Amino acid sequence: MTTNDETVSGPLGPLEGARPSAREAIQDMLDAGLLDDLMGRIDDGDLQLTGDGGFIPEMIKAVLERGLGAELTSHLG
């Protein structure tokens, strides 16, 4: 677990009430081996970063859908 004046984070992300920086989130992913796995899949040709069905467009889609879902829940209960 890492701490400083503004943030507290665990191995997979921020702890409740914390405000982690993007750099800390990336470091947590590195520490957990998530980015190594992702880069390995890209290097092996099993995953592409861009284009139709690429990681980046799919990640953006997932983030937007999650945000929209949270917004709907907030408005509709």
N, C-alpha and C positions, 0 to 999 in steps of 0.2 A: 504494500500500500504506500502511496506517495502523498506527501502533504506539503503545503506551503501556506503563505498568508491568505490566499484566496480559494484554494481548491483542495479537495480530498478525493482521491480516486483509488479504486481497487483494480484487480487484474483485468477486468473486462469493461471498465468504464467508471463513470462517476458514482460516488455514493450519494445517497439521498441528501438533498439540500446543497450539494456542491456545485460549483461552476467551473468545470475543467476547460482548459484551453484545447484547441484543435491539436496542438503539438502533443499534449499529454494523452489525448485519445489515441493518436497514432502510436505513441510510445507504448501504451497499454496493449495495442494490437500487435506490435512488434514483440513485446515480452511474451504474449500468449502464443506466438508463432503463426498468427492468422495471416499476416502479410507475406511471410515466407511461403506459406501454402499457396496463396493466391499467385505470387510471382512464379512459383514452380509450375503451376498449371498453365500460366501464360507461356513460360519457356518451353513446356512440353507440347504446346500447340493445342491444348485441350480447351483453352479459353482465349477469346480475343477481347481487347480493351474497348475498341470503338466499332462503329458500324452496327448493322442490324443484328440485334441479339447480343451485342457486346456488353461487357461488364459495366462500363461507365453509363451508357444510356439506361441499362436495367437498374442500376443503383439510383439514378436520378428518378426514374419512374417509381421505384419502391418508396423512396423518401417522400415524393409528392403525394402518392396514394396514402401513405401513413398520415401525413399532415392533414390531408383532406378528410380522412376518416376521423381524426381527432376533432377537427373543426365541426363536422356533422354531429358527432357525439356531444360536443359542447353545446350546440344549438338545439338539438333534438332530445338530448338526454339519453 
